[in-house]
Amino acid sequence: MPADSSKPERPPRQRMPEQDAKVRAGNFDEVALGFTEELAIAEASRCLQCKKPKCIAGCPVGVDIPGFLALAGEGKFAEAAALLREKNSLPAMCGRVCPQETQCEGVCVLGRKSEPVAVGRVERFVGDYVLGRGDLKSAAPDGPRVAVVGSGPAGLTVAGDLARRGYRVTVFEALHAGGGVLRYGIPNFRLPKTVLQAETDYVRGLGVELRLDAVIGRLYTLPQLLESGYSAAFIGTGAGTPHFLEIEGENLNGVYSANEFLTRANLMQAYRVGEVDTPIWVGDRVVVVGGGNVAMDAARVALRLGAREVSIVYRRSRTEMPARAEEVAHAEEEGIRFEMLTNPTRILSDGDFWVGGIECQRMDLGEPDESGRRRPVPRPGSEFVIAADTVIIAIGTAANPLVQQTTPGLAVNQRGYIVVDNETGLTSLPRVYAGGDIVTGSATVIEAMGAGRRAASAIHEELS
Ligand SMILES: Cc1cc2nc3c(=O)[nH]c(=O)nc-3n(C[C@H](O)[C@H](O)[C@H](O)COP(=O)(O)OP(=O)(O)OC[C@H]3O[C@@H](n4cnc5c(N)ncnc54)[C@H](O)[C@@H]3O)c2cc1C
């Protein structure tokens, strides 16, 4: 059949310029360089403007995706940003780190026959466009006071949404800088600290007070906050307690949890190689255990801090890997080795209490387990050793427990996560809400933000 010449051909998905893999493996500058105005307009114009768009439902915070793409397609970037920010206070960050392939872009109709619209890349362009353009007006809310514990994406979203509605919000953050995992977990080459700072400043510009170095459960307890005049509280303390493998040799020198490794690199600024004297040590041969975004980040940071060989050991296959596809591809391009279907059995000493290697076993895939992914089954007699000086464990995390331990009557589940009503985020205590990783376990930035939005609406309903 001849092609339908009446339909104009849709342009292909626009490529985003990137730093060359060999160059970027030696620096902490951002890998993806972002769209130009022309590329952003061309990409946004690919949107079909569906009558019943699936992408909005695919976004946990419900951004009007066709709406902002239509404005961006006309070059109205400030208007597009204003529309985005109605639902998402942190678009420059989400454009960089959201797993779009499983959310908005995963359900884009264009993706059925060709490639979906690069929603995240246009979002990033539009978010960046308004950062630093002098639109950070400070508001002075005068409504009831609300306390937010934790300044990660969940806490910042609740705070921004409530401040916009006139509440006086104070965010209490345990660390000396705000942003949660966005600050201490995700490295500069994926999310520059300047972008994070500018978006955090945007939320502060809405009138939110950010109190740093304030550990709730130590400085004040949550009940004390409520007694001191806060009408409601939101707990967004995240899940930052690392899991370990519990195998022989895990206490040798040179073994890190990914959490410690990335916190040293980010918060203690090891990324400023040669400028900052930071207590971090990376040997020549690094093995990272795990298959999520955390493992990819740790491996790529180790490479940038001078390791000669970096391997990722993952017990399932590529298909089951939870890391974003883009991050896996970037890691591969930079020369990180992948040992799939491989599981560590013990960490070996060099004879002087330092890591000398890691013994692993090959795995096969069995039937699906409760997570729906095929279960890894050890292959007997397949043990082998990878030479290593450093081992970084990135196999997941558990709930941060302090607020639960110091708040009588706060219901938690068996694993220590806070139990809430899914629609509202309300906990077992009146006027106390929770959301993000401290409820779901380690998930995604946008899911934490979605929980923050729902809780902000529920708090507003309760207090108005
Ligand atoms: C290395 C890494 C890479 C990741 N990459 C991605 C990615 O690419 N895309 C993606 O979508 N997700 C990614 N994630 C997951 C994502 O970052 C989290 O799901 C998200 O940050 C959870 O947000 P949150 O607000 O619930 O908690 P967090 O971001 O963990 O923030 C919690 C905050 O609460 C503070 N806090 C804890 N206890 C107290 C207390 N007692 N008093 C005061 N403050 C307290 C903490 O210091 C922290 O700042 C990644 C996670 C990690 C660790």
The ligand as a Tripos MOL2 file, in Angstrom:
@<TRIPOS>MOLECULE
LIG
   53    58     1     0     0
SMALL
NO_CHARGES

@<TRIPOS>ATOM
      1 C1         22.0380    6.9270   45.2870 C.3       1 LIG1
      2 C2         20.5740    6.9990   44.9650 C.ar      1 LIG1
      3 C3         20.1890    7.2470   43.6650 C.ar      1 LIG1
      4 C4         18.8360    7.3440   43.3530 C.ar      1 LIG1
      5 N1         18.4840    7.6230   42.0690 N.ar      1 LIG1
      6 C5         17.1710    7.8210   41.7620 C.ar      1 LIG1
      7 C6         16.7860    8.2080   40.4490 C.ar      1 LIG1
      8 O1         17.5850    8.3250   39.5470 O.2       1 LIG1
      9 N2         15.4690    8.4340   40.2100 N.ar      1 LIG1
     10 C7         14.5300    8.3130   41.1890 C.ar      1 LIG1
     11 O2         13.3660    8.5900   40.9390 O.2       1 LIG1
     12 N3         14.8700    7.9150   42.4440 N.ar      1 LIG1
     13 C8         16.1660    7.6780   42.7570 C.ar      1 LIG1
     14 N4         16.5240    7.2930   44.0220 N.ar      1 LIG1
     15 C9         15.4600    7.1260   45.0440 C.3       1 LIG1
     16 C10        14.9600    8.4750   45.5300 C.3       1 LIG1
     17 O3         16.0210    9.3590   45.7060 O.3       1 LIG1
     18 C11        14.1340    8.3210   46.8050 C.3       1 LIG1
     19 O4         13.0500    7.4650   46.5270 O.3       1 LIG1
     20 C12        13.6120    9.6730   47.3010 C.3       1 LIG1
     21 O5         14.6550   10.5750   47.5570 O.3       1 LIG1
     22 C13        12.7680    9.5140   48.5660 C.3       1 LIG1
     23 O6         12.3970   10.7870   49.0090 O.3       1 LIG1
     24 P1         11.9880   11.0780   50.5230 P.3       1 LIG1
     25 O7         11.6220   12.5220   50.5670 O.co2     1 LIG1
     26 O8         10.9830   10.0790   50.9690 O.co2     1 LIG1
     27 O9         13.2900   10.7790   51.4070 O.3       1 LIG1
     28 P2         14.7990   11.2580   51.3300 P.3       1 LIG1
     29 O10        15.1840   11.7800   50.0060 O.co2     1 LIG1
     30 O11        15.5700   10.1140   51.8890 O.co2     1 LIG1
     31 O12        14.8450   12.4530   52.3670 O.3       1 LIG1
     32 C14        14.6670   12.2340   53.7390 C.3       1 LIG1
     33 C15        15.2950   13.3930   54.5110 C.3       1 LIG1
     34 O13        14.9010   13.2990   55.8790 O.3       1 LIG1
     35 C16        16.0090   13.6230   56.7120 C.3       1 LIG1
     36 N5         15.7870   13.0090   58.0150 N.ar      1 LIG1
     37 C17        15.8140   11.6960   58.3450 C.ar      1 LIG1
     38 N6         15.5490   11.5430   59.6580 N.ar      1 LIG1
     39 C18        15.3590   12.7870   60.1630 C.ar      1 LIG1
     40 C19        15.0660   13.2890   61.4680 C.ar      1 LIG1
     41 N7         14.9190   12.4560   62.5120 N.pl3     1 LIG1
     42 N8         14.9500   14.6300   61.6410 N.ar      1 LIG1
     43 C20        15.0980   15.4830   60.5850 C.ar      1 LIG1
     44 N9         15.3840   15.0490   59.3300 N.ar      1 LIG1
     45 C21        15.5070   13.7210   59.1320 C.ar      1 LIG1
     46 C22        17.1820   13.0050   55.9510 C.3       1 LIG1
     47 O14        18.4190   13.5960   56.3610 O.3       1 LIG1
     48 C23        16.8210   13.3520   54.5170 C.3       1 LIG1
     49 O15        17.3120   14.6200   54.1540 O.3       1 LIG1
     50 C24        17.8620    7.1550   44.3640 C.ar      1 LIG1
     51 C25        18.2590    6.8630   45.6710 C.ar      1 LIG1
     52 C26        19.5940    6.7860   45.9830 C.ar      1 LIG1
     53 C27        20.0120    6.4790   47.4050 C.3       1 LIG1
@<TRIPOS>BOND
     1     1     2 1
     2     2     3 ar
     3     2    52 ar
     4     3     4 ar
     5     4     5 ar
     6     4    50 ar
     7     5     6 ar
     8     6     7 ar
     9     6    13 1
    10     7     8 2
    11     7     9 ar
    12     9    10 ar
    13    10    11 2
    14    10    12 ar
    15    12    13 ar
    16    13    14 ar
    17    14    15 1
    18    14    50 ar
    19    15    16 1
    20    16    17 1
    21    16    18 1
    22    18    19 1
    23    18    20 1
    24    20    21 1
    25    20    22 1
    26    22    23 1
    27    23    24 1
    28    24    25 2
    29    24    26 1
    30    24    27 1
    31    27    28 1
    32    28    29 2
    33    28    30 1
    34    28    31 1
    35    31    32 1
    36    32    33 1
    37    33    34 1
    38    33    48 1
    39    34    35 1
    40    35    36 1
    41    35    46 1
    42    36    37 ar
    43    36    45 ar
    44    37    38 ar
    45    38    39 ar
    46    39    40 ar
    47    39    45 ar
    48    40    41 1
    49    40    42 ar
    50    42    43 ar
    51    43    44 ar
    52    44    45 ar
    53    46    47 1
    54    46    48 1
    55    48    49 1
    56    50    51 ar
    57    51    52 ar
    58    52    53 1
@<TRIPOS>SUBSTRUCTURE
     1 LIG1         1 GROUP 0 **** ****
